[in-house]
Amino acid sequence: MLTDKTAPRLSVIIPAHNEAGMIGECLHALFASDPVAGGAEVIVVANGCQDTTVAEAEACRAEARDWTLTVLDLPQGGKPGALNAGEAAAQGAVLAYLDADVLVSPPLLRQINEVLDRAKPGYASGQVVIPAPRSAFSRLYAGFYRQVPFFHHGVPGCGLFAMNREGRARWGHWPGIISDDTFARLNFAPQERHAVPARYDWPIVEGFGALVRVRRRQDAGVAEIARHYPALLTNDDARPSGAGWVLRAALRAPLGFLAYIAVALAVRARRGGADWTRGR
């Protein structure tokens, strides 16, 4: 949708498929954000939900304060379709895409809005924090996973990323692929991607089986990008590789390293997982 003089500056799009028990907490953190210059809206796109996601999102309307809340209830599931529907309703000059299990810190969206206030295409995200999981195995896994170079070099954008309209003009509808966040990030060169200092919580899934399913899907998503959009890979960041960082990380979290290896071996033992998997 084209913006006008009365449109909010920032639009936050939240695709939500059966996110009961999480969407309310996500919106609560969002509505506690610092004021965004020019105003902000959030569009919850419930897609194919069979739970109380829509009712829980609507129940947050009273705490929206200066935000405009729109809840779309789509009968069909699928994240690409939800992203497209959310964008069709969005009015902002800056578009942020937020997973329903992510909790933003108060300054994050204000900082993102400020850094993307530019005429040139831009992409932005904050600093990823992986909170302590509840299950013992996932806690071990997280101890090593937090050290993976992906989280410390460049702008990962997992669970939350944003771009201005100039950047979003680089492609049409969201394609029907697994890894929408990788696709979006790689449509921008490293110098066009901006990391702001504010943090956000991005949880990992609970338990060995769920970690294997999600990791299998992540690997399939990256392979799909390489197959269908190989030119985008030139925009990937250079990161440390080889045995050096692995050894240092393993020494800091030896049991976490073993948990990470166990998941990696289970993924390698059976390829696949192109379906959407949250794993909770």
C-alpha positions as CSV (number, residue, x, y, z in Angstrom):
1,M,0.0,0.0,0.0
2,L,1.3,3.5,-0.8
3,T,1.9,5.7,2.2
4,D,0.3,9.1,2.6
5,K,0.8,12.1,4.9
6,T,-1.3,10.7,7.7
7,A,0.2,7.2,7.5
8,P,2.3,5.9,10.4
9,R,6.0,5.9,9.9
10,L,6.6,2.3,11.0
11,S,4.6,-0.8,10.2
12,V,5.3,-4.0,12.1
13,I,4.0,-7.2,10.5
14,I,3.6,-10.3,12.6
15,P,2.7,-13.6,10.8
16,A,1.0,-15.8,13.4
17,H,0.1,-19.5,12.9
18,N,-1.3,-21.0,16.1
19,E,0.6,-18.7,18.4
20,A,-1.8,-18.8,21.3
21,G,0.1,-18.2,24.6
22,M,2.8,-16.2,22.8
23,I,1.1,-13.5,20.7
24,G,-0.1,-11.6,23.7
25,E,3.4,-11.5,25.3
26,C,4.9,-10.4,21.9
27,L,2.3,-7.6,21.6
28,H,2.8,-6.6,25.2
29,A,6.5,-6.0,24.7
30,L,5.8,-4.2,21.4
31,F,3.4,-1.8,23.0
32,A,5.9,-1.0,25.7
33,S,8.3,0.3,23.0
34,D,9.7,3.8,23.1
35,P,7.6,6.2,21.0
36,V,8.4,6.1,17.3
37,A,8.7,9.4,15.5
38,G,5.8,9.6,13.0
39,G,3.8,6.9,14.7
40,A,3.6,3.1,14.4
41,E,1.1,0.3,13.5
42,V,1.2,-3.4,14.0
43,I,-0.6,-5.9,11.7
44,V,-1.1,-9.4,13.1
45,V,-1.7,-11.8,10.3
46,A,-3.3,-14.9,11.7
47,N,-3.0,-17.5,9.0
48,G,-4.8,-20.9,9.2
49,C,-5.1,-20.7,13.0
50,Q,-7.0,-23.3,14.9
51,D,-6.5,-21.9,18.3
52,T,-7.2,-18.6,20.1
53,T,-4.5,-16.5,18.4
54,V,-7.0,-14.0,17.0
55,A,-8.9,-13.6,20.3
56,E,-5.6,-13.1,22.2
57,A,-4.4,-10.5,19.8
58,E,-7.7,-8.7,19.9
59,A,-7.6,-8.7,23.7
60,C,-4.4,-6.6,23.5
61,R,-6.1,-3.7,21.8
62,A,-6.7,-1.8,25.1
63,E,-2.9,-1.6,25.8
64,A,-2.0,-0.5,22.2
65,R,-1.7,3.1,23.4
66,D,-0.2,5.1,20.5
67,W,-0.1,2.1,18.2
68,T,-2.7,1.1,15.6
69,L,-3.5,-2.6,15.9
70,T,-4.9,-4.5,12.9
71,V,-5.7,-8.2,13.1
72,L,-6.2,-10.1,9.9
73,D,-7.7,-13.6,10.1
74,L,-6.8,-15.6,7.0
75,P,-8.4,-19.1,6.5
76,Q,-5.3,-20.5,4.9
77,G,-1.9,-21.1,6.4
78,G,1.5,-20.3,5.0
79,K,4.1,-17.6,6.0
80,P,4.7,-16.1,2.5
81,G,1.0,-15.5,2.0
82,A,0.8,-14.0,5.5
83,L,3.7,-11.6,4.7
84,N,2.1,-10.6,1.4
85,A,-1.3,-10.0,3.1
86,G,0.4,-8.0,5.9
87,E,2.2,-5.8,3.4
88,A,-0.9,-5.1,1.5
89,A,-2.4,-3.6,4.6
90,A,0.8,-1.8,5.8
91,Q,1.1,1.9,5.4
92,G,4.5,2.6,6.9
93,A,7.6,3.9,5.1
94,V,9.5,1.4,7.2
95,L,8.4,-2.3,7.3
96,A,9.4,-4.5,10.2
97,Y,8.8,-8.3,10.2
98,L,8.5,-9.8,13.7
99,D,8.0,-13.5,14.7
100,A,5.3,-14.0,17.2
101,D,7.6,-15.6,19.8
102,V,10.1,-12.7,19.8
103,L,10.2,-10.1,22.5
104,V,11.6,-6.6,21.6
105,S,13.3,-4.3,24.1
106,P,11.8,-0.8,24.4
107,P,14.4,1.1,22.3
108,L,14.7,-1.4,19.5
109,L,12.0,-0.2,17.0
110,R,12.7,3.4,17.6
111,Q,16.4,2.8,16.7
112,I,15.4,0.8,13.7
113,N,13.1,3.5,12.5
114,E,15.8,6.1,12.9
115,V,18.5,4.1,11.1
116,L,16.2,3.4,8.1
117,D,15.2,7.0,7.7
118,R,17.2,7.4,4.5
119,A,16.6,7.7,0.8
120,K,18.8,4.8,-0.1
121,P,17.7,1.1,0.4
122,G,18.4,-0.1,3.9
123,Y,17.9,-3.2,6.1
124,A,18.2,-3.3,9.9
125,S,17.9,-5.4,12.9
126,G,19.0,-5.5,16.6
127,Q,21.2,-7.6,18.8
128,V,20.0,-11.2,19.1
129,V,19.7,-12.6,22.7
130,I,18.9,-16.3,23.1
131,P,17.2,-16.6,26.5
132,A,17.8,-19.6,28.7
133,P,15.6,-22.5,27.5
134,R,13.5,-24.5,29.9
135,S,14.7,-28.0,29.0
136,A,18.1,-29.3,30.0
137,F,19.2,-30.4,26.5
138,S,18.2,-27.1,24.9
139,R,20.1,-25.2,27.6
140,L,23.2,-27.1,26.8
141,Y,22.7,-26.6,23.1
142,A,22.2,-22.8,23.6
143,G,25.4,-22.6,25.5
144,F,27.3,-23.5,22.3
145,Y,24.9,-22.1,19.8
146,R,25.2,-18.5,21.2
147,Q,28.8,-18.6,20.1
148,V,28.2,-19.4,16.4
149,P,29.7,-16.7,14.3
150,F,26.4,-16.0,12.5
151,F,25.2,-14.2,15.6
152,H,28.2,-12.0,16.0
153,H,29.1,-10.9,12.5
154,G,27.0,-8.7,10.3
155,V,23.2,-8.3,10.9
156,P,21.6,-11.8,11.3
157,G,18.0,-10.6,11.5
158,C,16.6,-13.9,12.8
159,G,13.1,-13.4,14.2
160,L,13.2,-9.7,13.5
161,F,14.3,-7.7,10.5
162,A,13.2,-4.4,8.9
163,M,13.7,-2.5,5.7
164,N,12.6,0.8,4.2
165,R,10.3,1.0,1.2
166,E,13.3,1.7,-1.1
167,G,14.8,-1.6,-0.1
168,R,11.5,-3.5,-0.2
169,A,11.1,-2.4,-3.9
170,R,13.8,-4.9,-4.9
171,W,11.4,-7.8,-5.3
172,G,7.7,-8.3,-5.8
173,H,5.6,-10.7,-3.7
174,W,7.3,-12.9,-1.2
175,P,8.2,-16.2,-2.9
176,G,7.0,-19.5,-1.6
177,I,10.3,-20.4,0.1
178,I,11.3,-21.7,3.6
179,S,13.8,-19.1,4.7
180,D,12.1,-15.7,4.1
181,D,14.6,-14.0,6.6
182,T,17.6,-15.3,4.6
183,F,16.1,-14.2,1.4
184,A,15.4,-10.7,2.7
185,R,18.8,-10.3,4.3
186,L,20.7,-11.4,1.1
187,N,18.8,-8.9,-1.0
188,F,21.0,-6.3,0.7
189,A,24.7,-5.9,0.4
190,P,26.6,-6.0,3.8
191,Q,27.1,-2.2,3.7
192,E,23.3,-1.7,3.3
193,R,22.6,-3.8,6.5
194,H,22.6,-1.8,9.7
195,A,22.8,-3.2,13.3
196,V,21.3,-1.1,16.0
197,P,22.5,-1.6,19.7
198,A,19.1,-2.5,21.2
199,R,18.4,-6.2,21.9
200,Y,15.6,-8.6,21.4
201,D,14.9,-12.1,22.8
202,W,14.8,-14.9,20.1
203,P,14.1,-18.2,21.8
204,I,15.2,-21.6,20.5
205,V,12.9,-24.6,20.6
206,E,12.8,-27.1,23.5
207,G,14.2,-30.6,23.3
208,F,16.4,-32.7,21.1
209,G,13.7,-33.8,18.6
210,A,12.5,-30.2,18.1
211,L,16.0,-28.9,17.6
212,V,16.7,-31.6,15.0
213,R,13.5,-30.7,13.1
214,V,14.2,-27.0,13.1
215,R,17.9,-27.4,12.2
216,R,16.9,-29.7,9.3
217,R,14.4,-27.1,8.1
218,Q,17.0,-24.3,8.4
219,D,19.5,-26.3,6.4
220,A,16.9,-27.0,3.7
221,G,16.0,-23.3,3.6
222,V,19.6,-22.2,3.0
223,A,20.0,-24.9,0.3
224,E,16.8,-23.7,-1.4
225,I,18.2,-20.1,-1.6
226,A,21.4,-21.4,-3.1
227,R,19.4,-23.4,-5.7
228,H,16.9,-20.8,-6.8
229,Y,18.7,-17.5,-6.0
230,P,22.4,-18.2,-6.3
231,A,23.2,-14.6,-7.1
232,L,22.1,-13.5,-3.7
233,L,24.9,-15.5,-2.0
234,T,27.4,-12.8,-3.1
235,N,25.8,-10.6,-0.4
236,D,26.6,-13.0,2.4
237,D,28.9,-11.9,5.2
238,A,32.4,-13.2,5.6
239,R,32.6,-15.0,9.0
240,P,35.2,-17.0,10.9
241,S,35.3,-20.6,9.7
242,G,37.3,-23.7,10.3
243,A,38.4,-25.5,13.4
244,G,39.6,-22.4,15.3
245,W,36.4,-20.9,16.5
246,V,34.9,-24.3,17.1
247,L,37.7,-25.3,19.4
248,R,37.5,-22.1,21.4
249,A,33.7,-22.4,21.7
250,A,33.9,-26.1,22.6
251,L,36.3,-25.3,25.4
252,R,34.0,-22.7,26.8
253,A,30.9,-25.0,26.6
254,P,32.1,-28.6,26.2
255,L,28.7,-30.2,27.0
256,G,27.0,-27.7,24.8
257,F,29.4,-28.6,22.0
258,L,28.4,-32.3,22.4
259,A,24.7,-31.4,22.3
260,Y,25.3,-29.3,19.1
261,I,27.2,-32.2,17.4
262,A,24.4,-34.6,18.4
263,V,21.8,-32.4,16.7
264,A,24.1,-32.0,13.6
265,L,24.6,-35.7,13.3
266,A,20.9,-36.5,13.6
267,V,20.2,-33.9,10.9
268,R,22.8,-35.4,8.6
269,A,21.4,-38.9,9.2
270,R,18.1,-38.0,7.5
271,R,17.8,-35.1,5.1
272,G,14.6,-33.3,4.3
273,G,12.4,-31.1,6.4
274,A,11.2,-28.6,3.8
275,D,7.8,-28.2,5.6
276,W,7.2,-25.4,8.1
277,T,8.3,-26.5,11.5
278,R,8.3,-24.6,14.8
279,G,9.0,-27.7,16.9
280,R,7.5,-26.5,20.2
